[in-house]
Amino acid sequence: EIGNQCWIQENMNSSSGLSFGESFCYESDSSNCDTYGRLYTWDAAMGICPEGWRLPSDNDWKLLERELGMSNEESNETGYRGSPAGDLLKDFDYDWCDSSPCGDSGFNALPSGWRDAYEGNWSASLDLGTTARWWTSSGCGAGAALERQIDDDSSDVRRGCNNNDRYSSVRCLRNE
């Protein structure tokens, strides 16, 4: 629990009910799914949370960010904002930040990387070990949705649009 919200403690790792191509393990290696969870298209992410849980909206993420000390004004901005909220989301035991407040929220984010559907293959530029991205349920234009991103070299949280056919992680939020 963070504030009045209850977040699942790890990224989703289920392909139940999904068609081929809607989710992947990074580099098609199942051990990456075991560690980091699966990467999903936005359409797949919309239906992957278990009963009683949901894909969080942009507003749900803003509430989380404000609970971590981000101002209301900052939470409404796009791009990188809200230091040290990004460090607070990270898993301290993974060693992708050096000191407190790293990991102090209990969100325990791991740098799961992402997949670019346009390239159709994996490369170092897709950031396993350095970046985590999560879908929101909120669209932001034709074929795009808002997501959140944290990086190993920043204590901010990025809020921005991404194409729906790219692959990012999913964290579910308990229904109120």
C-alpha positions in Angstrom: 0.0 0.0 0.0 1.2 3.5 -0.9 -1.1 6.2 0.5 -4.7 5.1 -0.1 -3.8 2.8 -3.1 -2.8 -0.8 -3.2 -0.5 -1.8 -6.0 0.5 -5.3 -7.0 4.1 -5.7 -5.9 5.6 -6.9 -9.1 5.0 -6.5 -12.9 2.4 -8.8 -14.4 3.7 -12.1 -15.8 0.7 -13.8 -17.4 -0.1 -14.6 -21.0 -3.4 -16.3 -20.2 -6.0 -15.5 -22.8 -3.6 -13.6 -25.0 -2.8 -14.3 -28.6 0.7 -14.7 -29.9 2.3 -11.3 -30.3 0.4 -9.5 -27.5 3.1 -10.1 -24.9 6.7 -11.1 -24.7 9.5 -12.0 -22.4 12.5 -9.7 -23.0 14.7 -11.4 -25.6 12.1 -14.2 -25.7 13.9 -15.6 -22.5 11.4 -17.0 -19.9 13.9 -16.2 -17.1 13.5 -12.5 -17.9 9.7 -12.9 -17.4 10.4 -14.6 -14.1 12.5 -11.7 -13.0 10.9 -8.7 -14.6 7.4 -9.7 -15.8 6.1 -9.8 -19.3 6.0 -6.8 -21.7 2.5 -6.1 -23.2 0.9 -4.2 -26.0 -1.5 -1.6 -24.7 -4.5 -3.6 -25.9 -3.3 -6.7 -24.0 -2.5 -4.6 -21.0 -6.1 -3.4 -20.8 -7.3 -6.9 -20.0 -4.4 -8.6 -18.1 -5.1 -7.6 -14.5 -6.7 -10.2 -12.4 -10.3 -9.9 -11.0 -10.5 -7.1 -8.4 -7.6 -5.3 -10.0 -7.3 -2.9 -12.9 -4.8 -1.2 -15.2 -4.2 2.2 -13.5 -5.3 5.3 -15.2 -3.1 8.4 -15.7 -4.9 9.9 -12.7 -4.1 6.8 -10.5 -0.4 7.3 -11.4 -0.7 11.0 -10.5 -2.1 10.1 -7.1 0.8 7.8 -6.5 3.3 10.4 -7.6 1.8 13.1 -5.3 2.0 10.6 -2.5 5.7 10.3 -3.2 6.1 14.1 -2.9 5.5 15.3 -6.4 3.6 18.6 -6.6 0.2 18.7 -8.2 1.6 21.0 -10.9 4.5 18.7 -11.6 2.2 15.6 -11.8 0.2 17.3 -14.6 3.4 17.9 -16.7 4.8 15.6 -19.4 8.4 14.6 -19.7 10.7 13.9 -16.8 9.5 15.4 -13.6 9.2 15.0 -9.8 12.6 14.1 -8.4 13.0 11.9 -6.2 9.8 10.1 -7.0 11.6 7.9 -9.6 14.1 6.7 -7.0 11.3 6.0 -4.5 9.7 3.6 -7.0 12.9 1.6 -7.6 13.8 -1.7 -6.0 16.8 -0.9 -3.8 18.0 -4.5 -3.8 18.4 -4.4 -7.5 21.2 -1.8 -7.2 20.0 0.7 -9.8 20.3 3.6 -7.4 22.8 4.2 -4.7 21.2 5.6 -1.6 18.1 6.6 0.2 15.4 7.5 -0.7 15.9 4.7 -3.3 13.2 2.0 -2.8 11.5 3.7 0.2 8.0 3.5 -1.3 7.8 -0.3 -1.4 6.8 -0.2 -5.1 10.0 -2.2 -5.9 10.3 -1.5 -9.6 12.8 -3.4 -11.6 14.4 -2.2 -14.9 12.4 -4.4 -17.2 13.2 -2.7 -20.5 10.6 -2.4 -23.3 10.1 -3.6 -26.9 9.7 -1.5 -30.0 7.2 -3.1 -32.4 8.7 -1.2 -35.3 12.1 -2.8 -35.0 10.6 -6.3 -34.3 13.8 -7.4 -32.6 15.7 -6.9 -29.4 18.7 -4.6 -29.0 20.7 -3.0 -26.2 18.8 0.2 -27.0 15.7 -1.3 -25.4 17.0 -0.9 -22.0 16.8 -4.1 -19.9 18.6 -3.3 -16.7 18.3 0.5 -17.1 14.7 1.4 -17.8 11.2 0.5 -16.6 8.0 1.5 -18.4 4.3 0.9 -17.4 1.1 1.4 -19.4 -1.8 3.4 -18.1 -5.4 2.9 -19.2 -5.5 6.4 -20.5 -5.2 7.1 -24.2 -3.5 10.2 -25.5 -4.4 10.3 -29.2 -5.0 7.9 -32.0 -3.0 4.8 -31.5 -1.2 6.0 -28.4 -1.5 5.8 -24.6 0.1 7.4 -21.6 2.8 5.5 -19.8 5.3 6.1 -17.0 9.0 5.5 -17.2 11.9 5.5 -14.7 15.6 5.2 -15.6 18.7 4.2 -13.7 20.4 7.5 -14.3 17.5 9.7 -13.1 15.4 10.3 -10.0 12.5 11.6 -12.0 9.4 9.9 -13.4 8.6 10.3 -17.1 5.0 10.9 -18.2 4.5 10.6 -21.9 2.7 9.0 -24.8 3.8 5.9 -26.5 2.4 3.9 -29.5 -0.1 1.3 -28.5 1.7 -1.4 -30.4 5.0 -1.1 -28.4 5.5 -3.3 -25.4 5.8 -2.1 -21.8 5.2 -3.6 -18.4 2.0 -3.6 -16.4 1.4 -2.9 -12.7 -2.1 -3.5 -11.5 -4.0 -1.4 -8.9 -6.6 -2.8 -6.6 -10.2 -1.7 -7.3 -11.6 0.6 -4.6 
